[in-house]
């Protein structure tokens, strides 16, 4: 058949793609037929099965993403804000861990977001470096789990501690 028009080595249009060997070792002439999937006729169970077949790692990634974003939003960022407001009265033990954990979880979530972008664009992700990074960051998160458990009580105490009034707070109350 006809080859697909592509940019040549020097960026010139009009070159025809040379036959290339695909993943199965079969030569193709460079033409790619794009087939759109219409999932509207599938039941929820069939869509779930298709998703699990196409991306078995996705449910775990989404669960991690949801849990980690909730932790950052509901615990870590408010704790960092309290530390800032408490100033020199803030407990210093565990502050570095708090910062590292927040950065680590946000980095993981940004990598999950990039993975999702690749999936939406229907790009290959199995051999993409983002997978290796996700595994690496998740291993770090798991390795820090014992320290997290030890400092959770301190974070709870910090979140429950009263904050000093700020000048702006007094004006609002008056």
Backbone as JSON Lines, residues from 0, in Angstrom:
{"i":0,"aa":"X","n":[0.83,-1.19,0.0],"ca":[0.0,0.0,0.0],"c":[0.85,1.23,0.0]}
{"i":1,"aa":"X","n":[0.22,2.39,0.04],"ca":[0.94,3.66,0.08],"c":[1.54,3.85,1.45]}
{"i":2,"aa":"X","n":[2.69,4.52,1.47],"ca":[3.31,4.87,2.74],"c":[2.7,6.14,3.28]}
{"i":3,"aa":"X","n":[2.81,6.36,4.58],"ca":[2.3,7.55,5.22],"c":[3.3,8.68,5.02]}
{"i":4,"aa":"X","n":[2.81,9.87,4.68],"ca":[3.7,10.99,4.46],"c":[4.25,11.46,5.8]}
{"i":5,"aa":"X","n":[5.57,11.53,5.89],"ca":[6.22,11.95,7.13],"c":[7.31,12.95,6.8]}
{"i":6,"aa":"X","n":[7.79,13.63,7.84],"ca":[8.93,14.52,7.64],"c":[10.17,13.68,7.45]}
{"i":7,"aa":"X","n":[11.0,14.07,6.54],"ca":[12.23,13.35,6.27],"c":[13.29,13.67,7.3]}
{"i":8,"aa":"X","n":[14.48,13.13,7.12],"ca":[15.57,13.29,8.07],"c":[15.93,14.76,8.26]}
{"i":9,"aa":"X","n":[15.78,15.58,7.21],"ca":[16.13,16.99,7.32],"c":[14.89,17.86,7.48]}
{"i":10,"aa":"X","n":[13.78,17.26,7.88],"ca":[12.57,18.01,8.15],"c":[11.75,18.33,6.91]}
{"i":11,"aa":"X","n":[12.1,17.75,5.77],"ca":[11.36,18.02,4.55],"c":[10.13,17.13,4.49]}
{"i":12,"aa":"X","n":[9.01,17.72,4.11],"ca":[7.79,16.93,3.96],"c":[7.82,16.22,2.62]}
{"i":13,"aa":"X","n":[7.06,15.15,2.54],"ca":[6.94,14.48,1.26],"c":[7.63,13.13,1.22]}
{"i":14,"aa":"X","n":[8.5,12.86,2.21],"ca":[9.17,11.57,2.24],"c":[8.15,10.49,2.61]}
{"i":15,"aa":"X","n":[8.34,9.31,2.12],"ca":[7.44,8.21,2.43],"c":[8.15,7.32,3.44]}
{"i":16,"aa":"X","n":[7.44,6.97,4.5],"ca":[8.03,6.14,5.54],"c":[8.46,4.8,4.96]}
{"i":17,"aa":"X","n":[9.66,4.41,5.31],"ca":[10.18,3.13,4.86],"c":[9.54,2.01,5.66]}
{"i":18,"aa":"X","n":[9.44,0.83,5.08],"ca":[8.9,-0.28,5.86],"c":[9.7,-0.45,7.14]}
{"i":19,"aa":"X","n":[9.02,-0.67,8.24],"ca":[9.67,-0.82,9.53],"c":[9.16,-2.08,10.21]}
{"i":20,"aa":"X","n":[10.03,-2.67,11.01],"ca":[9.65,-3.88,11.73],"c":[8.9,-3.46,12.99]}
{"i":21,"aa":"X","n":[7.73,-4.02,13.21],"ca":[6.98,-3.67,14.41],"c":[7.35,-4.61,15.56]}
{"i":22,"aa":"X","n":[6.63,-4.5,16.69],"ca":[6.95,-5.28,17.88],"c":[6.93,-6.79,17.63]}
{"i":23,"aa":"X","n":[6.1,-7.24,16.73],"ca":[5.98,-8.68,16.47],"c":[6.96,-9.18,15.42]}
{"i":24,"aa":"X","n":[7.8,-8.29,14.92],"ca":[8.76,-8.69,13.91],"c":[8.16,-8.71,12.51]}
{"i":25,"aa":"X","n":[6.99,-8.13,12.34],"ca":[6.32,-8.09,11.05],"c":[6.63,-6.74,10.42]}
{"i":26,"aa":"X","n":[6.98,-6.76,9.16],"ca":[7.27,-5.51,8.47],"c":[5.97,-4.84,8.05]}
{"i":27,"aa":"X","n":[5.91,-3.53,8.25],"ca":[4.76,-2.76,7.79],"c":[5.27,-1.67,6.87]}
{"i":28,"aa":"X","n":[4.37,-1.07,6.14],"ca":[4.78,-0.03,5.2],"c":[4.67,1.37,5.81]}
{"i":29,"aa":"X","n":[4.55,1.47,7.12],"ca":[4.49,2.77,7.77],"c":[3.09,3.3,7.96]}
{"i":30,"aa":"X","n":[2.09,2.68,7.31],"ca":[0.72,3.14,7.48],"c":[0.19,2.66,8.82]}
{"i":31,"aa":"X","n":[-0.51,3.54,9.48],"ca":[-1.12,3.19,10.75],"c":[-2.59,3.51,10.65]}
{"i":32,"aa":"X","n":[-3.4,2.51,10.86],"ca":[-4.84,2.73,10.83],"c":[-5.28,2.95,12.26]}
{"i":33,"aa":"X","n":[-5.88,4.09,12.51],"ca":[-6.35,4.4,13.85],"c":[-7.81,3.97,13.96]}
{"i":34,"aa":"X","n":[-8.1,3.19,14.98],"ca":[-9.45,2.71,15.19],"c":[-9.95,3.33,16.49]}
{"i":35,"aa":"X","n":[-11.07,4.03,16.39],"ca":[-11.65,4.61,17.58],"c":[-12.49,3.58,18.29]}
{"i":36,"aa":"X","n":[-12.37,3.58,19.62],"ca":[-13.18,2.67,20.42],"c":[-14.45,3.38,20.86]}
{"i":37,"aa":"X","n":[-15.57,2.74,20.66],"ca":[-16.83,3.27,21.16],"c":[-17.21,2.4,22.35]}
{"i":38,"aa":"X","n":[-17.02,2.95,23.55],"ca":[-17.26,2.2,24.77],"c":[-18.67,2.42,25.32]}
{"i":39,"aa":"X","n":[-19.46,3.25,24.64],"ca":[-20.77,3.6,25.17],"c":[-21.72,2.39,25.23]}
{"i":40,"aa":"X","n":[-21.5,1.4,24.38],"ca":[-22.38,0.24,24.37],"c":[-22.0,-0.83,25.39]}
{"i":41,"aa":"X","n":[-20.88,-0.62,26.09],"ca":[-20.42,-1.6,27.06],"c":[-21.04,-1.33,28.43]}
{"i":42,"aa":"X","n":[-21.27,-2.4,29.16],"ca":[-21.77,-2.25,30.53],"c":[-20.62,-1.77,31.42]}
{"i":43,"aa":"X","n":[-20.94,-1.34,32.62],"ca":[-19.92,-0.88,33.57],"c":[-18.93,-2.0,33.86]}
{"i":44,"aa":"X","n":[-19.43,-3.21,34.0],"ca":[-18.57,-4.36,34.28],"c":[-17.63,-4.63,33.1]}
{"i":45,"aa":"X","n":[-18.15,-4.52,31.86],"ca":[-17.32,-4.74,30.68],"c":[-16.25,-3.65,30.54]}
{"i":46,"aa":"X","n":[-16.63,-2.4,30.84],"ca":[-15.64,-1.31,30.8],"c":[-14.56,-1.52,31.84]}
{"i":47,"aa":"X","n":[-14.96,-1.97,33.04],"ca":[-13.99,-2.25,34.11],"c":[-13.04,-3.36,33.69]}
{"i":48,"aa":"X","n":[-13.57,-4.43,33.08],"ca":[-12.74,-5.54,32.62],"c":[-11.77,-5.07,31.54]}
{"i":49,"aa":"X","n":[-12.23,-4.22,30.63],"ca":[-11.38,-3.68,29.58],"c":[-10.25,-2.84,30.19]}
{"i":50,"aa":"X","n":[-10.61,-2.02,31.16],"ca":[-9.61,-1.19,31.83],"c":[-8.58,-2.04,32.55]}
{"i":51,"aa":"X","n":[-9.03,-3.06,33.27],"ca":[-8.11,-3.94,33.99],"c":[-7.2,-4.7,33.04]}
{"i":52,"aa":"X","n":[-7.72,-5.03,31.86],"ca":[-6.91,-5.73,30.87],"c":[-5.89,-4.78,30.23]}
{"i":53,"aa":"X","n":[-6.33,-3.57,29.92],"ca":[-5.48,-2.59,29.25],"c":[-4.45,-1.97,30.19]}
{"i":54,"aa":"X","n":[-4.82,-1.73,31.45],"ca":[-3.92,-1.07,32.4],"c":[-4.17,-1.62,33.8]}
{"i":55,"aa":"X","n":[-3.67,-2.83,34.07],"ca":[-3.95,-3.45,35.37],"c":[-3.39,-2.66,36.56]}
{"i":56,"aa":"X","n":[-2.39,-1.81,36.31],"ca":[-1.79,-1.03,37.38],"c":[-2.6,0.23,37.72]}
{"i":57,"aa":"X","n":[-3.52,0.61,36.87],"ca":[-4.25,1.87,37.03],"c":[-5.06,1.98,38.32]}
{"i":58,"aa":"X","n":[-5.85,0.99,38.72],"ca":[-6.6,1.14,39.97],"c":[-5.7,1.42,41.18]}
{"i":59,"aa":"X","n":[-4.57,0.73,41.27],"ca":[-3.65,0.95,42.4],"c":[-3.04,2.35,42.34]}
{"i":60,"aa":"X","n":[-2.68,2.79,41.13],"ca":[-2.12,4.14,40.98],"c":[-3.13,5.2,41.37]}
{"i":61,"aa":"X","n":[-4.38,5.03,40.95],"ca":[-5.42,5.99,41.3],"c":[-5.71,5.99,42.8]}
{"i":62,"aa":"X","n":[-5.7,4.82,43.42],"ca":[-5.91,4.73,44.86],"c":[-4.78,5.44,45.61]}
{"i":63,"aa":"X","n":[-3.53,5.2,45.19],"ca":[-2.39,5.9,45.79],"c":[-2.53,7.4,45.6]}
{"i":64,"aa":"X","n":[-2.83,7.81,44.37],"ca":[-2.96,9.24,44.06],"c":[-3.98,9.9,44.98]}
{"i":65,"aa":"X","n":[-5.15,9.28,45.11],"ca":[-6.22,9.84,45.94],"c":[-5.8,9.92,47.41]}
{"i":66,"aa":"X","n":[-5.22,8.85,47.91],"ca":[-4.81,8.81,49.32],"c":[-3.69,9.81,49.6]}
{"i":67,"aa":"X","n":[-2.71,9.86,48.72],"ca":[-1.57,10.75,48.94],"c":[-1.96,12.21,48.83]}
{"i":68,"aa":"X","n":[-2.81,12.53,47.86],"ca":[-3.25,13.93,47.73],"c":[-4.08,14.33,48.95]}
{"i":69,"aa":"X","n":[-4.91,13.43,49.45],"ca":[-5.71,13.72,50.64],"c":[-4.78,13.95,51.84]}
{"i":70,"aa":"X","n":[-3.76,13.12,51.98],"ca":[-2.82,13.29,53.1],"c":[-2.1,14.63,53.02]}
{"i":71,"aa":"X","n":[-1.65,14.98,51.85],"ca":[-0.96,16.26,51.68],"c":[-1.9,17.42,52.0]}
{"i":72,"aa":"X","n":[-3.09,17.37,51.44],"ca":[-4.05,18.47,51.59],"c":[-4.61,18.59,53.01]}
{"i":73,"aa":"X","n":[-4.94,17.45,53.61],"ca":[-5.64,17.46,54.9],"c":[-4.72,17.4,56.11]}
{"i":74,"aa":"X","n":[-3.47,16.93,55.93],"ca":[-2.59,16.79,57.09],"c":[-1.26,17.51,56.94]}
{"i":75,"aa":"X","n":[-0.54,17.22,55.87],"ca":[0.83,17.73,55.77],"c":[0.9,19.23,55.54]}
{"i":76,"aa":"X","n":[0.13,19.74,54.59],"ca":[0.16,21.19,54.35],"c":[-0.39,21.98,55.54]}
{"i":77,"aa":"X","n":[-1.52,21.55,56.15],"ca":[-1.97,22.25,57.35],"c":[-0.93,22.2,58.49]}
{"i":78,"aa":"X","n":[-0.24,21.07,58.62],"ca":[0.79,20.96,59.67],"c":[1.94,21.91,59.38]}
{"i":79,"aa":"X","n":[2.36,22.0,58.11],"ca":[3.43,22.94,57.75],"c":[2.99,24.38,58.02]}
{"i":80,"aa":"X","n":[1.74,24.69,57.72],"ca":[1.22,26.04,57.97],"c":[1.21,26.34,59.46]}
{"i":81,"aa":"X","n":[0.83,25.38,60.28],"ca":[0.84,25.57,61.74],"c":[2.25,25.81,62.25]}
{"i":82,"aa":"X","n":[3.2,25.05,61.72],"ca":[4.6,25.24,62.12],"c":[5.03,26.67,61.81]}
{"i":83,"aa":"X","n":[4.66,27.14,60.63],"ca":[5.0,28.5,60.22],"c":[4.37,29.52,61.17]}
{"i":84,"aa":"X","n":[3.09,29.33,61.51],"ca":[2.39,30.27,62.39],"c":[2.9,30.2,63.83]}
{"i":85,"aa":"X","n":[3.32,29.02,64.28],"ca":[3.83,28.89,65.64],"c":[5.22,29.49,65.79]}
{"i":86,"aa":"X","n":[5.94,29.59,64.69],"ca":[7.28,30.18,64.72],"c":[8.22,29.4,65.62]}
{"i":87,"aa":"X","n":[8.9,30.11,66.54],"ca":[9.88,29.44,67.4],"c":[9.23,28.58,68.48]}
{"i":88,"aa":"X","n":[7.91,28.63,68.61],"ca":[7.19,27.78,69.58],"c":[6.85,26.42,68.97]}
{"i":89,"aa":"X","n":[7.1,26.26,67.69],"ca":[6.77,25.02,66.99],"c":[7.75,23.91,67.39]}
{"i":90,"aa":"X","n":[7.25,22.69,67.49],"ca":[8.16,21.57,67.75],"c":[9.07,21.37,66.55]}
{"i":91,"aa":"X","n":[10.35,21.13,66.81],"ca":[11.3,20.98,65.71],"c":[11.49,19.53,65.3]}
{"i":92,"aa":"X","n":[11.14,18.61,66.2],"ca":[11.3,17.2,65.89],"c":[10.33,16.79,64.79]}
{"i":93,"aa":"X","n":[10.84,16.2,63.74],"ca":[10.0,15.7,62.67],"c":[9.7,16.69,61.56]}
{"i":94,"aa":"X","n":[10.17,17.95,61.69],"ca":[9.89,18.94,60.64],"c":[10.49,18.55,59.3]}
{"i":95,"aa":"X","n":[11.73,18.08,59.33],"ca":[12.38,17.68,58.08],"c":[11.62,16.52,57.44]}
{"i":96,"aa":"X","n":[11.18,15.58,58.27],"ca":[10.4,14.45,57.74],"c":[9.11,14.94,57.11]}
{"i":97,"aa":"X","n":[8.45,15.88,57.77],"ca":[7.2,16.45,57.27],"c":[7.41,17.05,55.87]}
{"i":98,"aa":"X","n":[8.47,17.81,55.73],"ca":[8.79,18.43,54.42],"c":[9.1,17.37,53.36]}
{"i":99,"aa":"X","n":[9.93,16.41,53.74],"ca":[10.34,15.37,52.79],"c":[9.13,14.54,52.36]}
{"i":100,"aa":"X","n":[8.29,14.17,53.32],"ca":[7.12,13.36,52.98],"c":[6.19,14.11,52.04]}
{"i":101,"aa":"X","n":[5.94,15.39,52.33],"ca":[5.07,16.18,51.46],"c":[5.64,16.24,50.04]}
{"i":102,"aa":"X","n":[6.92,16.51,49.92],"ca":[7.55,16.59,48.58],"c":[7.51,15.24,47.88]}
{"i":103,"aa":"X","n":[7.78,14.17,48.62],"ca":[7.79,12.84,48.04],"c":[6.41,12.45,47.52]}
{"i":104,"aa":"X","n":[5.38,12.71,48.31],"ca":[4.02,12.37,47.88],"c":[3.59,13.21,46.69]}
{"i":105,"aa":"X","n":[3.93,14.5,46.7],"ca":[3.58,15.36,45.56],"c":[4.33,14.96,44.31]}
{"i":106,"aa":"X","n":[5.58,14.55,44.46],"ca":[6.36,14.09,43.31],"c":[5.74,12.82,42.73]}
{"i":107,"aa":"X","n":[5.36,11.9,43.61],"ca":[4.71,10.68,43.15],"c":[3.42,11.01,42.4]}
{"i":108,"aa":"X","n":[2.62,11.89,42.97],"ca":[1.34,12.25,42.33],"c":[1.56,12.94,40.98]}
{"i":109,"aa":"X","n":[2.6,13.75,40.88],"ca":[2.85,14.39,39.58],"c":[3.29,13.36,38.55]}
{"i":110,"aa":"X","n":[4.02,12.34,38.97],"ca":[4.39,11.26,38.05],"c":[3.16,10.44,37.65]}
{"i":111,"aa":"X","n":[2.25,10.21,38.58],"ca":[1.01,9.5,38.24],"c":[0.22,10.33,37.23]}
{"i":112,"aa":"X","n":[0.18,11.64,37.43],"ca":[-0.52,12.53,36.49],"c":[0.1,12.43,35.09]}
{"i":113,"aa":"X","n":[1.42,12.4,35.03],"ca":[2.09,12.27,33.74],"c":[1.77,10.92,33.1]}
{"i":114,"aa":"X","n":[1.78,9.87,33.92],"ca":[1.41,8.53,33.43],"c":[0.0,8.57,32.83]}
{"i":115,"aa":"X","n":[-0.94,9.2,33.54],"ca":[-2.32,9.3,33.05],"c":[-2.38,10.07,31.73]}
{"i":116,"aa":"X","n":[-1.59,11.12,31.61],"ca":[-1.52,11.87,30.36],"c":[-1.06,10.98,29.22]}
{"i":117,"aa":"X","n":[-0.03,10.18,29.47],"ca":[0.45,9.25,28.44],"c":[-0.64,8.26,28.04]}
{"i":118,"aa":"X","n":[-1.38,7.76,29.04],"ca":[-2.45,6.8,28.75],"c":[-3.56,7.46,27.93]}
{"i":119,"aa":"X","n":[-3.92,8.69,28.28],"ca":[-4.98,9.4,27.55],"c":[-4.55,9.63,26.1]}
{"i":120,"aa":"X","n":[-3.28,9.92,25.91],"ca":[-2.76,10.14,24.56],"c":[-2.48,8.83,23.84]}
{"i":121,"aa":"X","n":[-2.8,7.71,24.49],"ca":[-2.61,6.37,23.94],"c":[-1.16,6.11,23.55]}
{"i":122,"aa":"X","n":[-0.26,6.6,24.37],"ca":[1.17,6.36,24.13],"c":[1.62,5.18,24.97]}
{"i":123,"aa":"X","n":[2.63,4.5,24.5],"ca":[3.16,3.33,25.2],"c":[3.77,3.76,26.53]}
{"i":124,"aa":"X","n":[3.4,3.07,27.6],"ca":[3.93,3.43,28.91],"c":[4.78,2.32,29.52]}
{"i":125,"aa":"X","n":[4.65,1.12,29.02],"ca":[5.37,-0.01,29.64],"c":[6.87,0.22,29.71]}
{"i":126,"aa":"X","n":[7.45,0.77,28.66],"ca":[8.9,0.97,28.64],"c":[9.27,2.44,28.89]}
{"i":127,"aa":"X","n":[8.3,3.26,29.28],"ca":[8.56,4.68,29.52],"c":[9.26,4.86,30.86]}
{"i":128,"aa":"X","n":[10.21,5.79,30.96],"ca":[10.92,6.03,32.23],"c":[10.01,6.4,33.4]}
{"i":129,"aa":"X","n":[8.81,6.9,33.14],"ca":[7.93,7.29,34.24],"c":[7.56,6.07,35.09]}
{"i":130,"aa":"X","n":[7.48,4.9,34.5],"ca":[7.15,3.69,35.25],"c":[8.26,3.39,36.26]}
{"i":131,"aa":"X","n":[9.5,3.46,35.8],"ca":[10.63,3.21,36.7],"c":[10.66,4.23,37.84]}
{"i":132,"aa":"X","n":[10.36,5.48,37.53],"ca":[10.32,6.52,38.56],"c":[9.21,6.27,39.57]}
{"i":133,"aa":"X","n":[8.04,5.86,39.09],"ca":[6.93,5.57,39.99],"c":[7.3,4.43,40.96]}
{"i":134,"aa":"X","n":[7.94,3.41,40.44],"ca":[8.35,2.28,41.28],"c":[9.38,2.75,42.31]}
{"i":135,"aa":"X","n":[10.32,3.55,41.87],"ca":[11.38,4.06,42.74],"c":[10.8,4.93,43.87]}
{"i":136,"aa":"X","n":[9.92,5.86,43.51],"ca":[9.34,6.76,44.51],"c":[8.44,5.98,45.47]}
{"i":137,"aa":"X","n":[7.67,5.04,44.94],"ca":[6.8,4.24,45.8],"c":[7.62,3.43,46.8]}
{"i":138,"aa":"X","n":[8.77,2.91,46.36],"ca":[9.65,2.16,47.27],"c":[10.16,3.08,48.39]}
{"i":139,"aa":"X","n":[10.49,4.31,48.05],"ca":[10.93,5.28,49.08],"c":[9.8,5.56,50.07]}
{"i":140,"aa":"X","n":[8.6,5.75,49.55],"ca":[7.45,6.01,50.43],"c":[7.26,4.83,51.38]}
{"i":141,"aa":"X","n":[7.35,3.62,50.87],"ca":[7.18,2.44,51.71],"c":[8.31,2.29,52.72]}
{"i":142,"aa":"X","n":[9.52,2.66,52.3],"ca":[10.67,2.56,53.21],"c":[10.55,3.56,54.36]}
{"i":143,"aa":"X","n":[9.88,4.69,54.11],"ca":[9.7,5.7,55.15],"c":[8.46,5.46,56.01]}
{"i":144,"aa":"X","n":[7.7,4.42,55.72],"ca":[6.45,4.15,56.45],"c":[6.65,4.01,57.96]}
{"i":145,"aa":"X","n":[7.69,3.31,58.45],"ca":[7.86,3.22,59.9],"c":[8.08,4.6,60.56]}
{"i":146,"aa":"X","n":[8.82,5.47,59.91],"ca":[9.04,6.81,60.45],"c":[7.73,7.6,60.44]}
{"i":147,"aa":"X","n":[6.93,7.4,59.41],"ca":[5.63,8.09,59.33],"c":[4.74,7.68,60.49]}
{"i":148,"aa":"X","n":[4.69,6.39,60.75],"ca":[3.85,5.9,61.84],"c":[4.3,6.49,63.17]}
{"i":149,"aa":"X","n":[5.61,6.62,63.36],"ca":[6.14,7.17,64.61],"c":[5.81,8.65,64.75]}
{"i":150,"aa":"X","n":[5.76,9.38,63.65],"ca":[5.53,10.82,63.72],"c":[4.06,11.23,63.53]}
{"i":151,"aa":"X","n":[3.21,10.28,63.2],"ca":[1.79,10.6,63.02],"c":[1.18,11.23,64.28]}
{"i":152,"aa":"X","n":[1.56,10.71,65.44],"ca":[1.03,11.27,66.69],"c":[1.47,12.72,66.87]}
{"i":153,"aa":"X","n":[2.71,13.01,66.49],"ca":[3.2,14.39,66.61],"c":[2.46,15.31,65.65]}
{"i":154,"aa":"X","n":[2.16,14.82,64.46],"ca":[1.41,15.62,63.49],"c":[0.01,15.87,64.02]}
{"i":155,"aa":"X","n":[-0.61,14.82,64.59],"ca":[-1.94,14.98,65.18],"c":[-1.92,16.03,66.29]}
{"i":156,"aa":"X","n":[-0.91,15.96,67.16],"ca":[-0.8,16.94,68.25],"c":[-0.59,18.34,67.7]}
{"i":157,"aa":"X","n":[0.23,18.45,66.68],"ca":[0.48,19.76,66.07],"c":[-0.8,20.33,65.47]}
{"i":158,"aa":"X","n":[-1.57,19.48,64.78],"ca":[-2.81,19.94,64.17],"c":[-3.86,20.33,65.21]}
{"i":159,"aa":"X","n":[-3.79,19.71,66.39],"ca":[-4.76,20.01,67.45],"c":[-4.32,21.18,68.33]}
{"i":160,"aa":"X","n":[-3.07,21.59,68.23],"ca":[-2.57,22.66,69.1],"c":[-3.19,24.0,68.73]}
{"i":161,"aa":"X","n":[-3.45,24.84,69.76],"ca":[-4.01,26.16,69.47],"c":[-2.97,27.05,68.8]}
{"i":162,"aa":"X","n":[-3.44,27.91,67.93],"ca":[-2.54,28.83,67.24],"c":[-2.52,30.17,67.96]}
{"i":163,"aa":"X","n":[-1.38,30.84,67.96],"ca":[-1.35,32.19,68.54],"c":[-2.16,33.13,67.65]}
{"i":164,"aa":"X","n":[-2.76,34.13,68.27],"ca":[-3.53,35.1,67.49],"c":[-2.57,35.98,66.69]}
{"i":165,"aa":"X","n":[-3.01,36.34,65.52],"ca":[-2.27,37.3,64.7],"c":[-2.96,38.63,64.81]}
{"i":166,"aa":"X","n":[-2.27,39.71,64.53],"ca":[-2.86,41.05,64.63],"c":[-4.11,41.13,63.77]}
{"i":167,"aa":"X","n":[-4.11,40.55,62.6],"ca":[-5.26,40.59,61.7],"c":[-6.44,39.81,62.27]}
{"i":168,"aa":"X","n":[-6.17,38.75,63.05],"ca":[-7.23,37.95,63.66],"c":[-8.01,38.78,64.67]}
{"i":169,"aa":"X","n":[-7.31,39.63,65.48],"ca":[-7.96,40.44,66.49],"c":[-8.85,41.49,65.86]}
{"i":170,"aa":"X","n":[-8.4,42.05,64.75],"ca":[-9.18,43.09,64.08],"c":[-10.47,42.52,63.49]}
{"i":171,"aa":"X","n":[-10.4,41.29,62.99],"ca":[-11.58,40.65,62.42],"c":[-12.62,40.33,63.5]}
{"i":172,"aa":"X","n":[-12.16,39.97,64.7],"ca":[-13.06,39.6,65.77],"c":[-13.76,40.84,66.37]}
{"i":173,"aa":"X","n":[-13.13,41.99,66.27],"ca":[-13.68,43.22,66.88],"c":[-14.83,43.78,66.1]}
